[in-house]
Amino acid sequence: MELRNTRDLVKPENYNWKVLIVAPPGTGKTTWVSTAPDVAVAACEPGEGSGTLSIAGAGVDFAEPKTFTDFRSICYNTYAPFQKHRTVALDSLSYMTKSFIKDHVLSTFPAKNSREALRRQAGVPIGFDYSDMSEVTRSLLTALLSQKRHVIVTTLAKMEKDDNGNVVSIGPDLPGALGTGATAMFDSVLHLKVRKLLKDPRDPRSVYLQRYFITQADGMHLAKDRNTSLGKPFLNQEEIFDLGTGEGTFTYLLNKILAGHSAAASSAQTALKG
């Protein structure tokens, strides 16, 4: 073991942001990923370039994992083309769990009876398969998050409903217990949302779409951020994401977090001297 000091964690040269982005399709999570410094993306979404067409102009390095072995090499940092990058991103883990991670579990863990065997041949997970998918993914996420660099993981959003069909919570769309368990693994869990606003309240034609992050739990969204001082978070409850102004980009939020840690450290040192 190595004895370390917590202040060293938040020095700008040492700080590694581990963030989970939860968002519906088309909200802009891949666009946000592209704003991270020196990012390499493991892309696994439908569409050209596995969902990276929307960031074609950003010149981002990406790879398309097709098998469980591919995914494992990224999580354990043995995929050489990614090793030089300051940031690594999985976009999106929801699709990864529903494709090659699911296939790995169905082909690795034996069926308990002939009925299960038939369903597995059709690629349909049941029962404990979801728990196995959850545990396999959790194990690899643990390896990914141990890397000493920024890590971004995106997922789709999943709504949990009560017996009356009312939505009671919104969290990451992941198998089994990982849907809630993954939120404990990251330092920040941010929900990316879109809403319609009017530039001119008197003119309905001035409508535009505003993207924003929910950064803290609000009774509905499973969000959080460990970047705090004396219980006060450095990020606002809502942070606007606007590429045009640079507001809410990865670098913008990262700088805000680092400034918060710096101010907190200065206050603590002043208090000790006093």
CORFEN-V883807 format. One record per run of one state. SS is the DSSP state (a for helix, b for strand, c for the rest). FROM is the first residue (numbers start at 1). TO is the last residue. If there is no record, write none. Layout:
((SS	FROM	TO) (SS	FROM	TO))
This chain:
((c	1	5) (a	6	9) (c	10	17) (b	18	23) (c	24	28) (a	29	33) (c	34	38) (b	39	43) (c	44	47) (a	48	51) (c	52	52) (a	53	58) (c	59	60) (b	61	63) (c	64	67) (a	68	75) (c	76	79) (a	80	83) (c	84	86) (b	87	91) (c	92	92) (a	93	97) (c	98	99) (a	100	108) (c	109	113) (a	114	121) (c	122	127) (a	128	145) (c	146	149) (b	150	155) (c	156	156) (b	157	161) (c	162	166) (b	167	172) (c	173	177) (a	178	184) (c	185	187) (b	188	198) (c	199	203) (a	204	206) (b	207	214) (c	215	220) (b	221	221) (c	222	223) (b	224	225) (c	226	227) (b	228	229) (c	230	231) (b	232	233) (c	234	237) (b	238	242) (c	243	246) (b	247	247) (c	248	249) (a	250	273) (c	274	274))
